[in-house]
Amino acid sequence: MFRTRILPKTLLVLLALGWGAQALANTPTVRVSGGDDDVQDNVRAHISVSNEPCDLPAWRERALLRNARQNADRGLRALGYYRAQIETRLERDNGCWRLLVDVEPGQRVIVREVNVRVTGEAEQDNAFRQIFVNRRIREDDPLIHSNYEDTKNLLVRTAADRGYFESQLREHRLEVDADAGEARIHLWLDSGPRYRFGDIRIEQDVLNDDLAYRFIPFNEGDAFESRQLIALQQSLNASGYYASVRIDTDPDEETLRVPVRVTATPRPRHGYLAGIGFSTDIGPRLRLGYENRRVNRRGHRYSTELEASPVRSGAGINYEIPLDDPNRERINLSSSYQQEETSTSDSERYRVGAAYLRELRTGWIATTSLEYEREYFTIASRRDRTDLLMPGFELSRTRSNHPIYPTRGWTVSGKVRIAEEQALSSVSFIQVRGRAKTVVPFLGGRVLTRVEGGATQADEVIELPTSVRFFTGGDNTVRGYGYQRLGPRNADGEVIGGRHMLASSIEYDYLFLPSWAVAVFVDAGNAYDTLNDFEALYGYGIGVRWRSPIGPIRIDVARPSDGRDPFRLHISMGPDL
């Protein structure tokens, strides 16, 4: 004979679970019949019985049914049903009760007249004209009270946002003739005068006043817009000079001006960076950095960084000088040293450069640069040295709905650089590179796509240094293959890289836990020297994604299409876009 023992604590848990399930089952509910889904949903939204006990006393039933009818009627009127028939009754069952609401909506009220007007200075304001063009209430549409309220509130809010501080809603009437099934709407906003920006002052001790005032996107005397104040706050916060920004305004009724007072608290002058990472391309990585956020009151700043890993190590410094539009325009002076040792090449590169960066009004970032590089490199047992003076130009833009885990977004970049043998360079070439990535939602998950390519006009690939040649394979190009192990080969079968490259990827991931996702993917691509030599190789596999506190971490298992390895493990970190 088998006997089962239940410990006291286990018994208490089971009793608690059973009681909770019973309590959940014995809760008053509302069931609505009649009308379409919108009608039923709105009636339910206006009736609440969740706070009522299951043992509702009989003497309270009449009041509850009466209140339910009144609330259901409000819900129906909100949708334009003013002559609805409503019946309510209680049905007791299983120790509790449910409220039954039967409705016959009847004839719906139609809007026959819409009279919305704006007088005063705002009459010529295009923002109000857009309200009329895109208004949600129109003649011959069914009456929906929320559309009327939304339009009324939008008029008042737009007036406040655009500086009509003396505006008044002179008329706001909704006339309903229930017998005729018609409604008439009258809205009249008298805007009064529009205020303008007055004296603008920034209280801060970080930058010269001349530079600090360049962050202001408006001038004294401009028509007031609240979005300009938001833009000012965002501009100062994004500058990196300030820890907090407070903006105070006080409209003056006599002068019709809005003085602006900005109080900006500085960030600490010095910043430090220490981080560790890992990827299968370069192994464990250590990063150390230092930033001086304000070298002087002209807004100059610089940052230095040291990186060490088994494959790639180096150090660099970047000095930044803001220009006329300090958040959109700057000059970067930089210098770096990098040593890289892969299975296909060794290189040691010294670089100095200057770049002019400007964010265009369209959101694109244009970078014009001039770089000088000296590189010592070894590829396929051949050691060489090159000196390159390279002017370049790049356009890039990124848009997404989340900086860490976007469900929709894209990034695009394109760059061209040139070297000429007659201008302090060891070799002549023209090179174009491009890259695009997208993220879109699909079937509850995300589809991530990537396309990148490059083309070089040069006499021979063996004249090009490692940093100019193309290789593929690894975490970020074609998974399933080792880092930079794909490309044209010499007569001995050694990978020497190519003048051109094309690679792409498509991936689907699905979030099955708040911070974990599974993924499937296919990568394709290769480096090549001529188009006739191009042979796409594929890598396909599965992986997991962890949204860690320091950013996305990807762990993938990929199989190469040529079968040189049964599979390869890839671990990488970094943003999706």
For each residue, the residues with C-beta under 8 A, 3 or more apart:
1:
2:
3:
4:
5:
6: 10 11 14
7: 10 11
8: 11 12
9: 12 13
10: 6 7 13 14
11: 6 7 8 14 15
12: 8 9 15 16
13: 9 10 16 17
14: 6 10 11 17 18
15: 11 12 18 19
16: 12 13 19 20
17: 13 14 20 21
18: 14 15 21 22
19: 15 16 22 23
20: 16 17 23 24
21: 17 18 24 25
22: 18 19 25 26
23: 19 20 26 27
24: 20 21 27
25: 21 22 94 96
26: 22 23 54 94 95 96
27: 23 24 50 54 96
28: 49 50 52 54 56 96 97 98 99
29: 49 98 99
30: 44 47 49 98 99 101
31: 98 99 100 101
32: 35 39 40 43 44 72 101 102 103
33: 40 100 101 102 103
34: 39 40 102 103 104 105
35: 32 38 39 40 43 103 104 105
36: 39 40
37: 40 41
38: 35 41 42 79
39: 32 34 35 36 42 43 76 79 81 103 105
40: 32 33 34 35 36 37 43 44 103
41: 37 38 44 45
42: 38 39 45 46 75 76 78 79
43: 32 35 39 40 46 47 72 75 76 101 103
44: 30 32 40 41 47
45: 41 42 75
46: 42 43 71 72 74 75 78
47: 30 43 44 68 71 72 75 99 101
48: 51
49: 28 29 30 52 64 99
50: 27 28
51: 48
52: 28 49 56 64
53: 56
54: 26 27 28 95 96 97
55:
56: 28 52 53 60 61 64 90 97
57: 60 61
58: 61
59: 62
60: 56 57 63 64
61: 56 57 58 64 65 90
62: 59 65 66
63: 60 66 67
64: 49 52 56 60 61 67 68 90 99
65: 61 62 68 69 88 89 90 99
66: 62 63 69 70
67: 63 64 70 71
68: 47 64 65 71 72 88 99 101
69: 65 66 72 73 86 88
70: 66 67 73 74
71: 46 47 67 68 74 75
72: 32 43 46 47 68 69 75 76 84 86 88 101 103
73: 69 70 76 77 84 86
74: 46 70 71 77 78
75: 42 43 45 46 47 71 72 78 79
76: 39 42 43 72 73 79 81 82 84 86 103 105
77: 73 74 80 81 82 145
78: 42 46 74 75 144 145 146
79: 38 39 42 75 76 105 108 142 143 144 145
80: 77 108 109 110 142 143 144 145 183
81: 39 76 77 84 105 106 107 108 109
82: 76 77 106 109 176 178 181
83: 106 107 178 181
84: 72 73 76 81 103 104 105 106
85: 103 104 106
86: 69 72 73 76 101 102 103 104
87: 101 102 103
88: 65 68 69 72 99 100 101 102
89: 65 99 100
90: 56 61 64 65 97 98 99 100
91: 97 98 100
92: 96 97
93: 96 97 98
94: 25 26
95: 26 54
96: 25 26 27 28 54 92 93
97: 28 54 56 90 91 92 93
98: 28 29 30 31 90 91 93
99: 28 29 30 31 47 49 64 65 68 88 89 90
100: 31 33 88 89 90 91
101: 30 31 32 33 43 47 68 72 86 87 88
102: 32 33 34 86 87 88
103: 32 33 34 35 39 40 43 72 76 84 85 86 87
104: 34 35 84 85 86
105: 34 35 39 76 79 81 84 108
106: 81 82 83 84 85
107: 81 83 181
108: 79 80 81 105 142 143 181
109: 80 81 82 142 143 176 178 181 182 183
110: 80 140 141 142 143 181 182 183
111: 114 137 138 139 140 141 142 143 182 183 184 185
112: 139 140 182 183 184
113: 139 184 185
114: 111 135 137 138 139 184 185
115: 184 185 186 187 188
116: 131 132 135 137 151 155 185 187 188
117: 187 188 189
118: 122 123 125 128 155 188 189 191
119: 122 123 188 189 190 191
120: 123 164 167 189 190 191 192 193
121: 124 125 164 191 192 193 194
122: 118 119 125 128 159 162 164 167 189 191 194
123: 118 119 120 128 191
124: 121
125: 118 121 122 128 129 162 191 194
126: 129 130
127: 130 131 158 162
128: 118 122 123 125 131 132 155 158
129: 125 126 132 133
130: 126 127 133 134
131: 116 127 128 134 135 151 154 155 158
132: 116 128 129 135
133: 129 130
134: 130 131
135: 114 116 131 132 138 151
136: 147 150 151
137: 111 114 116 141 144 147 148 151 185
138: 111 114 135 141
139: 111 112 113 114
140: 110 111 112
141: 110 111 137 138 144
142: 79 80 108 109 110 111
143: 79 80 108 109 110 111 148 176 183
144: 78 79 80 137 141 147 148
145: 77 78 79 80 148 149 174
146: 78 149 150
147: 136 137 144 150 151
148: 137 143 144 145 151 152 174 185
149: 145 146 152 153
150: 136 146 147 153 154
151: 116 131 135 136 137 147 148 154 155 187
152: 148 149 155 156 169 172 187
153: 149 150 156 157
154: 131 150 151 157 158
155: 116 118 128 131 151 152 158 159 169 187 189
156: 152 153 159 160 167 169 189
157: 153 154 160 161
158: 127 128 131 154 155 161 162
159: 122 155 156 162 164 167 189 191
160: 156 157 164 165 167 226
161: 157 158 225 226 227
162: 122 125 127 158 159 194 223 224 225 226
163: 194 195 196 223 224 225 258
164: 120 121 122 159 160 167 191 192 193 194 195
165: 160 192 195 251
166: 191 192 193 253
167: 120 122 156 159 160 164 189 190 191 192
168: 189 190 192
169: 152 155 156 172 187 188 189 190
170: 188 189 190
171: 186 187 188
172: 152 169 186 187 188
173: 184 185 186 187
174: 145 148 183 184 185
175: 183 184 185 186
176: 82 109 143 182 183
177: 180 181 182 183
178: 82 83 109 181
179:
180: 177
181: 82 83 107 108 109 110 177 178
182: 109 110 111 112 176 177
183: 80 109 110 111 112 143 174 175 176 177
184: 111 112 113 114 115 173 174 175
185: 111 113 114 115 116 137 148 173 174 175
186: 115 171 172 173 175
187: 115 116 117 151 152 155 169 171 172 173
188: 115 116 117 118 119 169 170 171 172
189: 117 118 119 120 122 155 156 159 167 168 169 170
190: 119 120 167 168 169 170
191: 118 119 120 121 122 123 125 159 164 166 167 194
192: 120 121 164 165 166 167 168
193: 120 121 164 166 256
194: 121 122 125 162 163 164 191 223 224 256
195: 163 164 165 224 251 256 257 258
196: 163 221 222 223 224 256 257 258
197: 200 218 219 220 221 222 223 224 228 257 258 260
198: 220 252 255 257 258 259 260
199: 220 257 259 260
200: 197 213 216 220 259 260 262
201: 259 260 261 262
202: 209 212 213 216 262 264
203: 261 262 263 264
204: 207 212 242 262 263 264 265 266
205: 266
206: 212 241 242 264 266 294 297
207: 204 211 212 241 294 297 298 299
208: 211 212 297 298 299
209: 202 212 213
210: 213 214
211: 207 208 214 297 298 299 322 326
212: 202 204 206 207 208 209 215 264
213: 200 202 209 210 216
214: 210 211 324 325 326
215: 212 232 235 236 239 326 327
216: 200 202 213 219 232 235
217: 228 231 232 235
218: 197 222 225 228 232
219: 197 216 222
220: 197 198 199 200
221: 196 197
222: 196 197 218 219 228
223: 162 163 194 196 197
224: 162 163 194 195 196 197 228 258
225: 161 162 163 218 228 229
226: 160 161 162 229 230
227: 161 230 231
228: 197 217 218 222 224 225 231 232
229: 225 226 232 233 247 249 260
230: 226 227 233 234
231: 217 227 228 234 235
232: 215 216 217 218 228 229 235 236 247 260 262
233: 229 230 236 237 245 247
234: 230 231 237 238
235: 215 216 217 231 232 238 239 327
236: 215 232 233 239 241 242 245 262 264
237: 233 234 242 245
238: 234 235 327
239: 215 235 236 242 326 327
240: 267 293 301
241: 206 207 236 264 266 267 293 294 299
242: 204 206 236 237 239 245 264 265 266 267
243: 265 266 267 268
244: 264 265
245: 233 236 237 242 262 263 264 265
246: 262 263 264
247: 229 232 233 260 261 262 263
248: 260 261 262 263
249: 229 258 259 260 261
250: 258 259
251: 165 195 257 258
252: 198 255 256 257 258 259
253: 166 256
254:
255: 198 252
256: 193 194 195 196 252 253
257: 195 196 197 198 199 251 252
258: 163 195 196 197 198 224 249 250 251 252
259: 198 199 200 201 249 250 252
260: 197 198 199 200 201 229 232 247 248 249
261: 201 203 247 248 249
262: 200 201 202 203 204 232 236 245 246 247 248
263: 203 204 245 246 247 248
264: 202 203 204 206 212 236 241 242 244 245 246
265: 204 242 243 244 245
266: 204 205 206 241 242 243 269 294
267: 240 241 242 243 271 293
268: 243 271 293
269: 266 292 293 294
270: 290 291 292 293
271: 267 268 290 291 293
272: 289 290 291
273: 287 288 289 290 291 305
274: 287 288 289
275: 286 287 550
276: 284 285 286 287
277: 284 285 287 573
278: 283 284 285 571 573
279: 282 283 285 475 570 571 572 573
280: 283 474 475 483 568 569 570 571 572
281: 311 474 475 476 483 572
282: 279 285 309 310 311 312 483
283: 278 279 280 309 310 311
284: 276 277 278 309 310
285: 276 277 278 279 282 307 308 309
286: 275 276 307 308 309
287: 273 274 275 276 277 305 306 307
288: 273 274 305 306
289: 272 273 274 303 304 305 306
290: 270 271 272 273 303 304
291: 270 271 272 273 301 302 303 304
292: 269 270 295 301 302 303
293: 240 241 267 268 269 270 271 301
294: 206 207 241 266 269 297 299 300 301
295: 292 300 301 302
296: 299 300
297: 206 207 208 211 294
298: 207 208 211 321 322
299: 207 208 211 241 294 296 321 322 326
300: 294 295 296 319 320 321 322
301: 240 291 292 293 294 295 319 320
302: 291 292 295 317 318 319 320
303: 289 290 291 292 317 318 320
304: 289 290 291 315 316 317 318
305: 273 287 288 289 315 316 317
306: 287 288 289 314 315
307: 285 286 287 312 313 314 315
308: 285 286 313
309: 282 283 284 285 286 312 313
310: 282 283 284
311: 281 282 283 340 341 342 483
312: 282 307 309 338 339 340 341
313: 307 308 309 338 339 340
314: 306 307 336 337 338 339
315: 304 305 306 307 336 337
316: 304 305 334 335 336 337 338
317: 302 303 304 305 334 335 336
318: 302 303 304 332 333 334
319: 300 301 302 332 333 334
320: 300 301 302 303 330 331 332 333
321: 298 299 300 330 331 332 333
322: 211 298 299 300 326 329 330
323: 326 329 330 331
324: 214 329
325: 214 328 329
326: 211 214 215 239 299 322 323 329 330
327: 215 235 238 239 359
328: 325 358 359
329: 322 323 324 325 326 357 358 359
330: 320 321 322 323 326 356 357
331: 320 321 323 354 355 356 357
332: 318 319 320 321 354 355 357
333: 318 319 320 321 353 354
334: 316 317 318 319 351 352 353 354 355
335: 316 317 351 352 353
336: 314 315 316 317 349 350 351
337: 314 315 316 348 349 350 351
338: 312 313 314 316 347 348 349 351
339: 312 313 314 347 348 349
340: 311 312 313 345 346 347 349 466
341: 311 312 345 346 347
342: 311 345 346 483 484
343: 482 483 484 485
344: 379 471 484 485 487 494 495 496 497
345: 340 341 342 377 378 379 466 471 484 497
346: 340 341 342 377 378
347: 338 339 340 341 375 376 377 378 465 466 467
348: 337 338 339 375 376 377
349: 336 337 338 339 340 373 374 375 376 465 467
350: 336 337 373 374 375
351: 334 335 336 337 338 371 372 373 374
352: 334 335 371 372
353: 333 334 335 369 370 371 372
354: 331 332 333 334 369 370 371
355: 331 332 334 367 368 369 370
356: 330 331 367 368 369
357: 329 330 331 332 365 366 367
358: 328 329 365 366 367
359: 327 328 329 363 364 365 366
360: 363 364 365 366
361:
362:
363: 359 360 397 399
364: 359 360 395 396 397
365: 357 358 359 360 395 396 397
366: 357 358 359 360 393 394 395
367: 355 356 357 358 392 393 394 395 396
368: 355 356 391 392 393
369: 353 354 355 356 390 391 392 393 394 417
370: 353 354 355 389 390 391 392
371: 351 352 353 354 388 389 390 392 417
372: 351 352 353 387 388 389 390 424
373: 349 350 351 386 387 388 390 465 467
374: 349 350 351 385 386 387 388
375: 347 348 349 350 385 386 388 465 466 467
376: 347 348 349 383 384 385
377: 345 346 347 348 383 384 385 386 465 466
378: 345 346 347 381 382 383 384
379: 344 345 382 462 466 469 494 496 497
380: 490 492 494 495 496
381: 378 494
382: 378 379 462
383: 376 377 378
384: 376 377 378 465
385: 374 375 376 377 426
386: 373 374 375 377 425 426 427 464 465
387: 372 373 374 424 425 426
388: 371 372 373 374 375 419 425 426 427 465 468
389: 370 371 372 419 420 423 424 425
390: 369 370 371 372 373 417 418 419 425
391: 368 369 370 417 418
392: 367 368 369 370 371 415 416 417 418
393: 366 367 368 369 415 416 417
394: 366 367 369 413 414 415 416
395: 364 365 366 367 413 414 415
396: 364 365 367 411 412 413 414
397: 363 364 365 411 412 413
398: 409 410 411 412 577
399: 363 409 410 411
400: 403 406 408 409 410 411 439 577
401: 406 407 408 409
402: 405 406 407 409
403: 400 406 575
404: 547 551 552 575
405: 402 547 552 576
406: 400 401 402 403 409 439 576 577
407: 401 402 439 440 441 446
408: 400 401 439 440 441
409: 398 399 400 401 402 406 438 439 577
410: 398 399 400 436 437 438 439 577
411: 396 397 398 399 400 435 436 437 577
412: 396 397 398 435 436
413: 394 395 396 397 434 435 436
414: 394 395 396 432 433 434 435
415: 392 393 394 395 432 433 434
416: 392 393 394 430 431 432 433
417: 369 371 390 391 392 393 430 431
418: 390 391 392 429 430 431
419: 388 389 390 423 425 427 428 429
420: 389 423 425 428
421: 425 426 427 428
422: 425 428
423: 389 419 420
424: 372 387 389
425: 386 387 388 389 390 419 420 421 422 428
426: 385 386 387 388 421 463
427: 386 388 419 421 458 463 464
428: 419 420 421 422 425 458 459
429: 418 419 456 457 458 464 468
430: 416 417 418 456 457 458
431: 416 417 418 454 455 456 457 468
432: 414 415 416 454 455 456
433: 414 415 416 452 453 454
434: 413 414 415 452 453 454
435: 411 412 413 414 450 451 452
436: 410 411 412 413 450 451 452
437: 410 411 448 449 450 451 576 577
438: 409 410 448 449
439: 400 406 407 408 409 410 446 447 448 576 577
440: 407 408 446 447
441: 407 408 444 445 446 447
442: 445 446 447 508
443: 510
444: 441 510
445: 441 442 508 509 510 511 517
446: 407 439 440 441 442 508 509 510
447: 439 440 441 442 506 507 508
448: 437 438 439 505 506 507 508 509 576
449: 437 438 504 505 506 507
450: 435 436 437 503 504 505 506
451: 435 436 437 503 504
452: 433 434 435 436 477 501 502 503 504
453: 433 434 500 501 502 503
454: 431 432 433 434 470 500 501
455: 431 432 499 500
456: 429 430 431 432 464 468 470 499 500
457: 429 430 431 499
458: 427 428 429 430 461 463 464 468 499
459: 428 463
460: 463 464
461: 458 464 469 488 496 497 498 499 529
462: 379 382 496
463: 426 427 458 459 460
464: 386 427 429 456 458 460 461 468 469 497 499
465: 347 349 373 375 377 384 386 388 468 469
466: 340 345 347 375 377 379 469 497
467: 347 349 373 375
468: 388 429 431 456 458 464 465
469: 379 461 464 465 466 487 496 497 498 499 527
470: 454 456 487 497 498 499 500 501 527
471: 344 345 484 485 486 487 495 497 498 501 527
472: 477 478 481 484 486 487 501 503 525 526 527
473: 477 478 481 482 483 484 485 486
474: 280 281 477 478 479 481 482 483 484 485 570
475: 279 280 281 479 483 554 556 570 571 572
476: 281 572
477: 452 472 473 474 486 503 523 525
478: 472 473 474 481 486 503 523 524 525 526 537 538 539
479: 474 475 521 523 539 541 556 558 568 570
480: 523 538 539 540 541 558 559 560 561 565 567 568
481: 472 473 474 478 485 486 537 539 560 564 565 568
482: 343 473 474 485 568
483: 280 281 282 311 342 343 473 474 475
484: 342 343 344 345 471 472 473 474 487 495
485: 343 344 471 473 474 481 482 495
486: 471 472 473 477 478 481 495 525 526 527 537
487: 344 469 470 471 472 484 495 496 497 498 526 527 528
488: 461 495 496 497 498 527 528 529 533
489: 492 493 494 495 496
490: 380 493 494 496
491:
492: 380 489
493: 489 490
494: 344 379 380 381 489 490
495: 344 380 471 484 485 486 487 488 489
496: 344 379 380 461 462 469 487 488 489 490
497: 344 345 379 461 464 466 469 470 471 487 488 527
498: 461 469 470 471 487 488 501 527 528 529 533
499: 455 456 457 458 461 464 469 470 528 529
500: 453 454 455 456 470 527 528 529 530 531 534
501: 452 453 454 470 471 472 498 525 526 527 528
502: 452 453 525 526 528 534 536
503: 450 451 452 453 472 477 478 523 524 525 526
504: 449 450 451 452 523 524 525
505: 448 449 450 521 522 523 524
506: 447 448 449 450 521 522
507: 447 448 449 519 520 521 522
508: 442 445 446 447 448 519 520 521
509: 445 446 448 517 518 519 545
510: 443 444 445 446 517 518 519
511: 445 514 516 517
512: 516 517 518
513: 516
514: 511 547
515: 546 547 548
516: 511 512 513 544 545 546 547
517: 445 509 510 511 512 544 545 547
518: 509 510 512 542 543 544 545
519: 507 508 509 510 542 543 544 545 554 556
520: 507 508 540 541 542 543
521: 479 505 506 507 508 540 541 542 543 556 558
522: 505 506 507 538 539 540
523: 477 478 479 480 503 504 505 538 539 540 558
524: 478 503 504 505 536 537 538 539
525: 472 477 478 486 501 502 503 504 536 537
526: 472 478 486 487 501 502 503 534 535 536 537
527: 469 470 471 472 486 487 488 497 498 500 501
528: 487 488 498 499 500 501 502 531 533 534 535
529: 461 488 498 499 500 533
530: 500 533 534
531: 500 528 534
532:
533: 488 498 528 529 530
534: 500 502 526 528 530 531
535: 526 528
536: 502 524 525 526
537: 478 481 486 524 525 526 560 561 562
538: 478 480 522 523 524 560 561
539: 478 479 480 481 522 523 524 558 559 560 561 568
540: 480 520 521 522 523 558 559 561
541: 479 480 520 521 556 557 558 559 567
542: 518 519 520 521 556 557
543: 518 519 520 521 554 555 556 557 570
544: 516 517 518 519 554 555
545: 509 516 517 518 519 552 553 554 555
546: 515 516 552 553 555
547: 404 405 514 515 516 517 552
548: 515 551 552 553
549:
550: 275 573
551: 404 548 573 574 575
552: 404 405 545 546 547 548 573 574 575 576
553: 545 546 548 571 572 573
554: 475 519 543 544 545 570 571 572 573
555: 543 544 545 546 569 570 571
556: 475 479 519 521 541 542 543 569 570 571 572
557: 541 542 543 567 568 569 570
558: 479 480 521 523 539 540 541 567 568 570
559: 480 539 540 541 565 566 567 568
560: 480 481 537 538 539 563 564 565 568
561: 480 537 538 539 540
562: 537
563: 560
564: 481 560
565: 480 481 559 560 568
566: 559
567: 480 541 557 558 559
568: 280 479 480 481 482 539 557 558 559 560 565
569: 280 555 556 557
570: 279 280 474 475 479 543 554 555 556 557 558
571: 278 279 280 475 553 554 555 556
572: 279 280 281 475 476 553 554 556
573: 277 278 279 550 551 552 553 554
574: 551 552
575: 403 404 551 552
576: 405 406 437 439 448 552
577: 398 400 406 409 410 411 437 439
